[in-house]
Amino acid sequence: MIHTLTLNTAIDMNIFCDPLKPSAVNRTRHTEYCPNGKGVNVSLILNHYQQPTHIMGIFGGFTGRYIVEELRQKNIKVTPAWVSEPTRINIFINDGAEEYKLVNPGAKIDDECKQQVIHHLQCVTSGDYLAISGSLPPGIESRFYAEIIELCQQKGCEVILDISHPVLRQLLELRPLLIKPNDDELREIFGLDVSSRQQVREAMRTLHQLGARNVLLTMGAEGLYFSNGEGVWFCSAPKIELVSSACAGDAALGAFLSKWLNKEDVTHALALASATGADVAASAGLGKLQRTEELLQQIQVVQL
């Protein structure tokens, strides 16, 4: 089973409008609401590719109930930990010229809710995988990540990390199965520049030395890189018209895991990850994922 944990879930409101004007009434042309949270997105993609998945996370209020109901309607198992404050709403605006991202910090989490999360994690077992994705909401300290990883390791559950918190560097000492940074996170958290392929190789070597066993590096329109400590692969990105980049990295991770964790060829896993991420980037939210097969035809994967 592939479990996902999202400590800071959200509803994404995707707004499409004409170019924004200050101090004026800017009327929208179209708005879409999507259940969100990085781990939620990973599970939605896993479900799309017929992979069993289980969503754990923190939810609150009417917005939290909306997310849980939407996910259960898709026949995905959800185990929510509840807080009293409503789950946040994030706003993504596309005005035809620019993309704006307005991301809220999230509800404050109390100790009772944290204990709910730990209790829910008791379900993981040997041979399972847990993908921990997203930001930390107010009230949860960075040490909580390490507690979760140590609990999973005691139960024989492998951990995948997609977090942008500076604590990621310290968490590598716990030797997660896979991390999925993007180029900005490598620069901000590790001080690593990946402007060239040689720099990518050097960055991968550093991440392995710090403890990462496998690394999936997403770079948007620049493509993907994967390293398992023995080899490095590059996967190109198909050309698309960008609508929203908000969920693309999550989609790429979900697609990659759907193949890689089933021991399928890494080149196929990377190609599907790139095509799925691009399909999502050309849509609001996760979209309908109807162009993935078409986009696969544009993609090349090479071992460096």
ZAGUKE-645672 format. One line per 8 residues: number of its first residue (from 1); for each residue x, z, y of C-alpha. Coordinates in Angstrom, 1 decimal, padded with zeros to 4 digits, m for minus. Example, Ala and Ser with C-alpha at 12.3 -4.5 7.8 and 13.67 -1.06 7.14 Angstrom:
2
1	012.3:007.8:m004.5  013.7:007.1:m001.1
***
This chain:
304
1	000.0:000.0:000.0  001.2:m000.8:003.5  000.0:002.0:005.9  000.3:001.7:009.7  000.4:004.6:012.1  m000.5:004.1:015.8  m000.2:007.3:017.9  m001.4:005.6:021.1
9	m004.2:003.2:020.3  m006.1:001.1:022.9  m008.8:m001.3:023.7  m007.3:m004.5:025.3  m009.4:m006.1:028.0  m008.2:m009.7:028.4  m009.4:m011.1:031.7  m009.3:m014.8:032.7
17	m009.8:m015.6:036.4  m008.6:m017.9:039.2  m005.4:m016.9:041.1  m005.8:m013.3:042.3  m006.3:m012.6:046.1  m005.6:m009.2:047.6  m008.4:m007.3:049.4  m011.0:m009.8:048.0
25	m013.6:m009.8:045.3  m011.9:m011.6:042.4  m014.6:m012.7:040.0  m013.6:m013.3:036.4  m014.4:m016.4:034.4  m014.1:m014.8:031.0  m013.4:m011.4:029.5  m012.6:m010.4:025.9
33	m012.4:m006.9:024.4  m010.1:m006.3:021.4  m009.3:m003.2:019.3  m005.6:m002.7:019.8  m002.5:m000.6:019.3  000.6:m002.0:017.8  000.1:m000.6:014.3  m003.6:m001.7:014.4
41	m002.5:m005.2:015.1  000.0:m005.2:012.2  m002.8:m004.1:009.9  m005.2:m006.7:011.2  m002.6:m009.4:010.5  m001.9:m007.9:007.0  m005.6:m008.0:006.3  m005.8:m011.6:007.5
49	m003.1:m012.5:004.9  m005.0:m010.6:002.2  m002.6:m007.7:002.0  m004.0:m004.2:001.3  m003.5:m002.0:004.4  m004.6:001.4:005.7  m004.7:002.3:009.4  m003.9:005.8:010.6
57	m003.9:006.7:014.2  m005.2:008.8:017.1  m008.6:007.9:018.6  m010.9:009.5:021.2  m014.3:009.2:022.9  m016.5:006.2:023.0  m013.5:003.8:023.2  m012.0:005.3:020.1
65	m015.3:005.0:018.2  m015.5:001.4:019.2  m012.1:000.6:017.7  m012.8:002.5:014.5  m016.2:000.7:014.0  m014.7:m002.7:014.7  m011.9:m002.2:012.2  m014.3:m000.9:009.5
73	m016.5:m003.9:010.0  m013.5:m005.9:008.9  m013.4:m003.8:005.7  m010.1:m002.2:006.7  m009.6:001.5:005.7  m009.2:003.7:008.8  m008.3:007.4:008.8  m008.7:008.6:012.4
81	m007.3:011.7:014.0  m009.7:012.6:016.9  m009.0:013.9:020.4  m011.6:014.7:023.1  m010.3:012.3:025.7  m011.3:008.6:025.4  m008.8:006.2:024.0  m007.1:004.2:026.8
89	m008.1:000.7:027.9  m005.3:m001.7:028.8  m005.9:m004.7:031.0  m004.3:m008.1:030.7  m005.0:m010.6:033.4  m004.3:m014.4:033.2  m005.1:m016.1:036.5  m003.8:m019.5:035.5
97	m000.5:m019.0:037.2  000.7:m015.6:036.2  000.2:m013.0:033.5  m000.3:m009.4:034.6  m000.2:m006.4:032.2  m001.7:m003.1:033.2  m001.0:m000.5:030.5  m002.3:003.1:030.7
105	m000.4:006.1:029.3  m003.2:007.3:026.9  m005.0:010.5:026.2  m003.1:013.8:026.1  m002.6:014.9:022.4  m003.0:018.6:021.4  m001.4:020.4:018.5  m004.6:020.3:016.4
113	m004.6:016.5:016.6  m000.9:016.4:015.6  m001.7:018.5:012.6  m004.5:016.0:011.7  m001.9:013.2:011.7  000.5:015.2:009.4  m002.4:016.0:007.1  m003.5:012.3:006.9
121	000.1:011.3:006.1  000.0:013.3:002.9  m001.7:010.3:001.3  001.5:008.2:001.2  003.2:008.0:m002.1  006.2:006.5:m003.8  006.3:002.8:m003.5  004.2:002.8:m000.3
129	005.3:001.6:003.1  004.5:003.1:006.5  004.9:001.0:009.7  005.1:003.3:012.8  004.4:001.2:015.9  003.9:001.7:019.6  004.4:004.2:022.3  004.1:008.0:022.3
137	001.0:009.4:024.1  001.2:012.3:026.5  001.6:015.6:024.6  003.7:014.3:021.7  007.4:014.9:021.8  009.9:012.4:020.4  010.9:014.8:017.6  007.5:014.0:016.0
145	008.8:010.6:014.9  011.5:012.3:012.9  009.1:014.7:011.3  006.9:011.8:010.1  009.9:009.9:008.7  011.3:012.9:006.9  007.8:013.6:005.4  007.6:010.0:004.2
153	011.1:010.0:002.7  010.2:013.2:000.7  007.3:011.3:m000.8  009.3:008.1:m001.5  007.5:006.0:001.1  009.7:003.5:003.0  009.4:003.5:006.8  009.3:000.5:009.2
161	009.8:001.2:013.0  008.6:m000.8:015.9  008.9:001.6:018.8  010.3:001.2:022.3  011.2:004.8:022.9  014.9:005.7:023.5  014.7:008.1:020.4  014.9:004.9:018.3
169	018.7:005.1:018.4  018.7:008.6:016.9  016.1:007.7:014.3  018.4:005.1:012.9  020.4:008.0:011.4  017.4:008.4:009.0  018.0:004.8:007.7  014.6:003.2:008.1
177	013.9:000.2:005.9  013.3:m002.1:008.8  013.3:m002.0:012.6  011.7:m004.6:014.9  013.1:m004.5:018.3  012.8:m007.3:020.9  015.7:m008.4:023.2  014.6:m006.2:026.1
185	014.5:m003.1:023.8  018.0:m003.9:022.5  019.3:m004.0:026.0  017.5:m000.9:027.3  017.9:001.4:024.3  021.2:000.3:022.8  022.9:m001.5:025.7  023.2:m004.7:023.6
193	023.0:m008.2:025.1  021.8:m010.9:022.8  022.1:m014.0:025.1  024.1:m015.9:022.5  024.1:m016.2:018.7  027.5:m014.5:018.6  026.1:m011.6:020.6  023.2:m011.5:018.1
201	025.6:m011.2:015.2  027.5:m008.4:016.9  024.3:m006.6:017.8  023.0:m006.8:014.2  026.3:m005.4:013.0  026.0:m002.4:015.4  022.4:m001.7:014.4  023.4:m001.6:010.7
209	026.3:000.7:011.5  023.9:003.0:013.3  021.7:003.1:010.2  019.2:000.3:010.2  019.0:m001.3:006.8  017.2:m004.5:007.9  016.5:m005.8:011.4  013.8:m008.3:012.6
217	014.6:m009.2:016.2  011.8:m011.0:018.1  012.7:m013.0:021.3  009.5:m014.7:022.3  009.9:m018.4:022.9  013.6:m018.0:021.9  012.6:m017.4:018.3  013.4:m014.7:015.7
225	016.5:m013.3:014.0  016.6:m011.4:010.8  019.6:m009.5:009.3  019.8:m007.6:006.0  023.4:m006.5:006.4  024.7:m009.4:004.3  023.4:m012.4:006.2  021.7:m013.4:009.5
233	018.9:m015.9:009.7  017.5:m017.6:012.8  014.0:m018.9:013.0  012.8:m021.2:015.9  009.6:m020.7:017.8  007.0:m023.5:018.1  006.0:m024.8:021.5  002.7:m023.4:022.8
241	000.8:m022.9:026.1  001.1:m019.1:026.7  m002.2:m017.2:027.2  m001.0:m013.7:026.5  002.2:m012.3:025.0  000.7:m008.8:024.5  000.2:m008.9:020.7  002.6:m011.6:019.6
249	005.4:m009.3:018.4  003.0:m007.2:016.4  001.5:m010.3:014.8  005.0:m011.6:013.9  005.8:m008.2:012.2  002.6:m008.2:010.2  003.0:m011.7:009.0  006.7:m011.0:008.1
257	005.8:m007.9:006.1  003.0:m009.7:004.2  005.7:m011.9:002.6  008.9:m010.0:002.7  007.5:m006.8:001.2  006.2:m008.9:m001.7  009.8:m010.1:m002.3  009.1:m013.6:m001.2
265	011.8:m015.8:000.3  013.0:m014.6:003.7  012.9:m018.1:005.1  009.2:m018.4:004.4  008.5:m014.9:005.7  010.3:m015.7:009.0  008.5:m019.0:009.4  005.1:m017.4:008.9
273	006.1:m014.7:011.4  007.1:m017.2:014.0  004.0:m019.3:013.6  001.6:m016.3:013.6  003.2:m014.8:016.6  003.0:m018.1:018.5  m000.7:m018.6:017.4  m001.5:m015.2:018.8
281	000.5:m015.8:022.1  m001.7:m018.9:022.6  m004.9:m016.7:022.4  m006.5:m013.7:023.9  m005.9:m010.7:021.7  m005.1:m011.8:018.2  m007.3:m014.8:018.5  m008.8:m016.6:015.5
289	m005.4:m017.6:013.8  m006.6:m021.2:013.2  m003.4:m023.0:014.2  m000.8:m021.2:012.1  m000.5:m023.9:009.5  m000.1:m026.6:012.2  002.5:m024.5:014.1  004.5:m024.0:010.9
297	005.4:m027.7:010.9  007.4:m027.2:014.1  009.6:m024.4:012.8  013.1:m024.4:011.4  014.9:m021.5:009.7  018.7:m021.5:009.2  021.1:m019.0:007.9  023.9:m018.5:010.4
***
